[in-house]
Amino acid sequence: MGSGSKLGKKEDGGRGMEKEAKQQQQLQLRQRHAARRGRRPLAALAFVAMAVACSAAVHWQLRRETMERAELRLVSMCEERARMLQEQFGVTVNHVHALSILISIFHFEKNPSAIDQDTFAKYTAMTSFERPLLNGIAYAERIFPHEKEMFERKHGWIMKTMNREAAPLQEEYAPVIFSQDTVSYLARMDMMSGEEDRENILRARTTGKPVLTNPFRLLGSNHLGVVLTFAVYRPNLPADASVEQRVEATAGYLGGAFDVETLVENLLSKLAGNQDILVNVYDVTNASEPMAMYGSQTPDDKVGLLHVSMLDFGDPFRRHEMRCSYTQKPPLPWSAISNPLGTFVIWMLVGYIICAAWSRYDKVTEDCRKMEELKTQAEAADIAKSQFLATVSHEIRTPMNGVLGMLDMLLGTDLTMTQKDFAQTAQGCGKNLIRLINDVLDRAKFEAGRLELEAVPFDLRSLLDDVISLFPSKLKEKSIELAVFVCDDVPKLVIGDPWRFQQIVTNLVGNAVKFTERGHVFVRVSLAEQSNVETCRVPNVTLNGKDCKVESTANGAFNTLSGFQAADERNSWEYFKLLLSDKELPSNELEGEKCNQMDADQVTLMISIEDTGVGIPLHAQDRVFTPFMQADSSTSRNYGGTGIGLSISKCLAELMGGQISFTSRPSIGSTFTFSAVVKRASEDTSSDSERSLCEALPTAFRGMKAILVDGKPVRSAVTRYHLNRLGITVQVVNNMSMGVQAFGQNGATESREKPSMLFIQNDIWRPETDIQLLNRLHALRMNGQVHELPKLILLVTSEADKEKYGSTFNAVLCKPIRASTIASCLQQLLQVEIPVRKENQNRPSFLRNLLVGKNILVVDDNKVNLRVAHAALKKYGAKVHCVESGKDAISLLQPPHFFDACFMDVQMPEMDGFEATRQIREMEKKANEEKREQSTSAEGSTSADWHLPVLAMTADVIQATYDKCIKSGMDGYVSKPFDEQQLYQAVSRLVVGTTDPAP
């Protein structure tokens, strides 16, 4: 045990380091998760700032586009107005030019002149539409000083200055001689008397182009205006005339006043959008002091949008421009507000989605981390549970092995009846404890997914017979009836796990017997397909805890096995008769014949266990299959048990591909039903002596006839089922009168057709009323027809009835009846010879044949276990050698040796069984290699390799220990305490046929 403790400490240390590493990793994960959560507010703030910046960018972009569109619109409107004003000014200048030519021709070349004031006034008035920009036009003639006097006499008036004074002496004059009526006030005025007019006249005659004055207030309208001056030349002036030639050829001057305010107003009124923009016209000849011709006197530099269009009025010495701006600031469109707001909302939604995804990711990460922690904890708990189970199993099984082994040895000695009873009681209690441990381990294996099923052929009917044979003592105490019935359609042989199947049935039948004080316990097996079809044909299905209409006889009894009411009426006669075959089977070889002819490879069996016990309370029915749970605390006190049997049965049923359910009614009883999927087995499978678990019934009774007197149809069907298995044809009657009649009718037939036996149920038999049968039997005896007398067999439930009627009947059979007990009884009554079957080498009773003369080495550090193993193996004729450590075993098993097998304990000090087995395999490997080298050098020399069968012998029965045994090189596994069956299963696979290899 010391090495086991050291190994456990090493494993605990390794697991501790691994646990510490996992905890460190989990701590790092939590720190990273906390760091991510700490960065989340900063990331959210940065994201909001980015959303605001993006929304602002969208806003300013839309606003810039809006302003650009407004600016383009302003440019378009301003350019349009400037172009129109400029075009109209050009048209006016052209007409003034044409008028100058007209004056040159008709005034200077004609003598007398063809133009006078009236003609000029009338003509200019009629053609004023062609000069919309001019308020009026006048013509001033060029006069030199020497021509002044003659000019004034000719025209009859004196030239005056702009101040209405007589013109003084000067270099030349330019008096107005012709004027339009709108500017008639200019007549007789010397235009050279005004300084600005004088400059215009001089520039006009030198350039030959129209010139403009600075803006000024016009006389009469007081509007801002300018004066247009155009030189009139004498005819025949060349186009490329020089300045001197122009000055010399100048005859006069045409001038017109432009009312800029009125003209621009008229122009703007004709255009759309006039209310949206503000138009200003400036004379910017002096850029530092622009003079307003239309609009405000000084330009507003604070206007948001401003466009300047240059105006070309033909005067090369003056510059004009039109400045346009919006009367109001262009309104901000809704898109510049809604789009940024929508963008911000979208960013916020995206941020929310990202935040939610991030939170979800963190949550999933945290959940995964927690799941990893839980997984680690679960794995640690699973390992701890496995270790706990292994420890508990080992610590309990080790002493129990000694207890049961010594009790078994004690029972093999001469004991008094009292001593033997005490020893058997102690042995039974020990086996119950081992059975409880096995149940707990089975539950743990199922939860871990390590419980595996066998797949061997077995006889289902024989297995159920074995189950009901386990409860004779309890049945005798309670006088309840236990019966089993298997439908004819169920195959005779099936392939599955008979031990687990038997475990389920045993648990359910044991519970039924335990909780039933009167009535019966009935086990019924059918096919699932047939069960489902027939269920649909039966109305009034019973529900848990609810009363339903159940068929009963005239005397108030129910058509069930014992006459007591059952929880589920599907086992009543109304339903049960639908499962019976229409014809009797002549022999046991025909059992399941119809089913074996079907093509399906798998069948689903439905097994129901019905009892008429106390039932399950309604409040406890939902926890029936919960481990270690019972109906209430009184259940354990009154009936005993741990409450784990049903839980294991449920696990095993599910592992077999089926389910388990129940119907229970308090004070009436319970019916548990489970299904299992098995495979069909062919008839020749039973010849497989290695694995099949089946037992053939005797065939000596085939063809015999019997009469069964039983008033309960379900019970009679069960009895008939067992007799049919032996090949006996059964005629069922309800009472003794019908039985006597049937016996009399058969008496008239030939002897071979007469019934050989008469089976009577004890509740049918009445000695005082059934005198007819006794008289009939007496008459046959008196007539010397003793050989025709049928054998009277009474079927009873209790031993008391057996003693009461023993003198009247040839035999009394105490229930539960089985085919084998009926065959044994009939063999004694009818003196029928049953051929002795060849001993089945697969049974544990022939273990002695396998072990006799074999040299077995037992290795265990526990002296009590050594004694038990030594006695058990020596009991079967083996030569047993015992050692107490792995090192001693290695020294004895150095090839060559004389041992045929080795039973090796797993946990031992210094060197455990695993390490000892590994070293044994290494020694055998080296010996085999040397042997092959020797056989290669010596031609024709062959010998078998060394391989000693090593069986693990330990109290640990968990799967992990078994896997470790196989991995270390062991060949099998024997758990403590081991019985004859287990020992046989392990030894039969390894020891049979073992021969000593040649050294």
Secondary structure, 3 states (H helix, E strand, C coil): CHHHHHHHHHHHHHHHHHHHHHHHHHHHHHHHHHHHHHHHHHHHHHHHHHHHHHHHHHHHHHHHHHHHHHHHHHHHHHHHHHHHHHHHHHHHHHHHHHHHHHHHHHHHCCCCCCCCHHHHHHHHHHCHHHCCCEEEEEEEECECHHHHHHHHHHHCCCCECCCCCECCCCCCECEEEEECHHHHHHCCEEHHHCHHHHHHHHHHHHHCCCEECCCEECCCCCCEEEEEEEEEECCCCCCCCCHHHHHHHEEEEEEEEEEHHHHHHHHHHCCCCCCCEEEEEEECCCCCCCEEEECCCCCCCCCCCEEEEEECCCCCCCCEEEEEEECCCCCCCCHHHHHHHHHHHHHHHHHHHHHHHHHHHHHHHHHHHHHHHHHHHHHHHHHHHHHHHHHHHHHHHHHHHHHHHHHHHHHCCCCCHHHHHHHHHHHHHHHHHHHHHHHHHHHHHHHCCCCCCCCEEEEHHHHHHHHHCCCHHHHHHHCCEEEEEECCCCCCEEEECHHHHHHHHHHHHHHHHHCCCCCEEEEEEEEHHHHHHHHHCCCCCCCCCCCCCCCECCCCCECCCCCCCCCCHHHCHHHHHHHCCCCCCCCHHHCCHHHHCCCCCEEEEEEEEEECCCCCCHHHHHHCCCCCCCCCHHHHHHHCCCCCHHHHHHHHHHHCCCCEEEEEECCCEEEEEEEEEEEECCHHHHHCCCCCECCCCCCCCCCCEEEEECCCHHHHHHHHHHHHHCCCEEEEECCHHHHHHHHHHHHCCCHHHCCCEEEEECCCCCCCCCHHHHHHHHHHHHCCCHHHCCEEEEEECCHHHHHHCCCCCCEEEECCCCHHHHHHHHHHHHCCCCCCCCCCCCCHHHHHHHHCCCEEEEECCCHHHHHHHHHHHHHCCCEEEEECCHHHHHHHCCCCCCCCEEEEECCCCCCCHHHHHHHHHHHHHHHHHHHHHHHHHCCCCCCCCCCCCEEEEECCCCHHHHHHHHHHCCCEEEECCCCHHHHHHHHHHHCCCCCCCCC
